[in-house]
Amino acid sequence: MHTKPAAESVHHGHPAESVHHGHAAAADHHGHPAESVHHGDTADGPPKSWVVLALALAAQVLVVLDISVVNTALPSIGRDLQLDGSAMQWVVTAYLMMSGGGLLFGGRIADLLSRKWVFLTGLAVFTLASVVSGFAGSAGELIVARAGQGLSAALMTPAALSIIMTTYSGRQRRLGLTLWGAVGSLGVAAGVLLGGALTTWAGWQTIFWINAPVGAVALLAGLKVIPAAATTRTTLAQFDVAGAATVITSLAALVYGLGATEQHGWLSARVLVAFATSAALAVAFGVREGKAANPLVPPHTWKVKSLVSGTTVMLGVTGLLVGAVFLTSIFVQTVMGYSAIRAGVAFVPFALAITLGTGVARHALAHGAPRVVAAIGLVVVAAGAVLLAQASAGSTFATGILPGLVTIGLGVGMVFAPVSITAMAGVPHQHAGMASGFLMTGHEVGAALGVAVLSAVANSAGSLASATGVVNGFPRGFLAAAGIAVVLAVFAFLRMPAGRVEGGAGMHMHH
């Protein structure tokens, strides 16, 4: 569950669109676009058919749902496929890692090649990977299929948003972007509940198979109704394939190392080699980006302090948020015996708390600096994590889980607002799309790392695949979360902008 803002030309890591000469910038894959449109694009043109918008939104529904549906289905998947704790976290992180790591690359592809065919290719692969996920008979098969879903999502979403931006204008475009944001906002709550319901009534496989008919219909319709735009000749050198492969492989090595700690220990040769490989690849990516003619991240990006500090805080708070959902979903089902659908309902107050937190932050920003609001929000997150760390085998949901969960939600909402408003404050309009993609990459990578880190810490006290292990590991995971939140609060206070900002942020709750 993440919150997504739509404010001015900035929002919570979701695409801040900057459209120049008819080209849409790269966007995130759950995205809430905040447009910055030039050259008269705000004028109403001839009305266009809404079918194209419906197809783009249908594809986005699939992408958003496939993040949140897995949380409530995870214990059932773990039992059926006999997954250990590290394999369960890979089911979540494989998707997030590939989608986040491939986001900037997907945006580049959508900009340089035919948006129509990039979108349809992403949709076809996503649909196929969904079917394969449902038929998976082992951890390896499911994780590979989930990675395929993530990589295709990184292709599909920037292309879908680009199609909306270039097909519609004026009021139609504004309505389309509003609906796009609503899909991201409502998709989370809907995904958690849908995942719980399908898992309880028809089996976890159906959370993936339900994508097949939707994807097939969208594909057939897309072939007929999505306009094919003319594209310029491109060469392989324009895509920075090596940069994209290096950053994704670095993330994979890091997540693998974290997952391997359960069986091999933090100081084992396997884990240390994985961490060293990840670090070496990260350095190689930095060197590569400095020399590439068309780097994924332009060098000047790192000099924009508001963007870099905001992305760092975004990465950390999203990791805490998604990691908390991951651990809590396992606890309420494995220890408390909740059904998947009951677990889905249990997260509704959490979603409402995030929404409340964004409202509190919006008002607080009128009176205080963003860094202060963000730091306070992170301290609130730390307090919620400490509350959850008190849960035990005899805890009830009302007293052992709900207070901490709601507190974390409130704090997270308070952080997203100032980060989304200030992160791009120093970014010129012509770089808004790239900057929002950079911020969103931090968001998605943070989600993957949050699950990996907190589950690795929890697994050090006991396997998350057993009730006893969950009881022992749950408190340790949340004490680690509290420590991370405190460190992040200090960073936010020291590095985020000190000045007040004008205007507020309209926030939308997301996965």
Secondary structure, 3 states (H helix, E strand, C coil): CCEEEEECCECCCCCCCEEECCECCCCCCCCCCCCEECCCCCCCCCCCCCHHHHHHHHHHHHHHHHHHHHHHHHHHHHHHHCCCHHHHHHHHHHHHHHHHHCHHHHHHHHHHCCHHHHHHHHHHHHHHHHHHHHHCCCHHHHHHHHHHHHHHHHHHHHHHHHHHHHHCCHHHHHHHHHHHHHHHHHHHHHHHHHHHHHHHHHCCCHHHHCHHHHHHHHHHHHHHHCCCCCCCCCCHHHCCHHHHHHHHHHHHHHHHHHHHHHHHCCCCHHHHHHHHHHHHHHHHHHHHHHHCCCCCCCHHHHHCHHHHHHHHHHHHHHHHHHHHHHHHHHHHHHCCCCCHHHHHHHCHHHHHHHHHHHHHHHHHCCCCCHHHHHHHHHHHHHHHHHHHCCCCCCCCHHHHHHHHHHHHHHHHHHHHHHHHHHCCCCCCHHHHHHHHHHHHHHHHHHHHHHHHHHHHHHHCCCCCCCHHHHHHHHHHHHHHHHHHHHHHHHHHHHHCCCCCCCCCCEEEECC
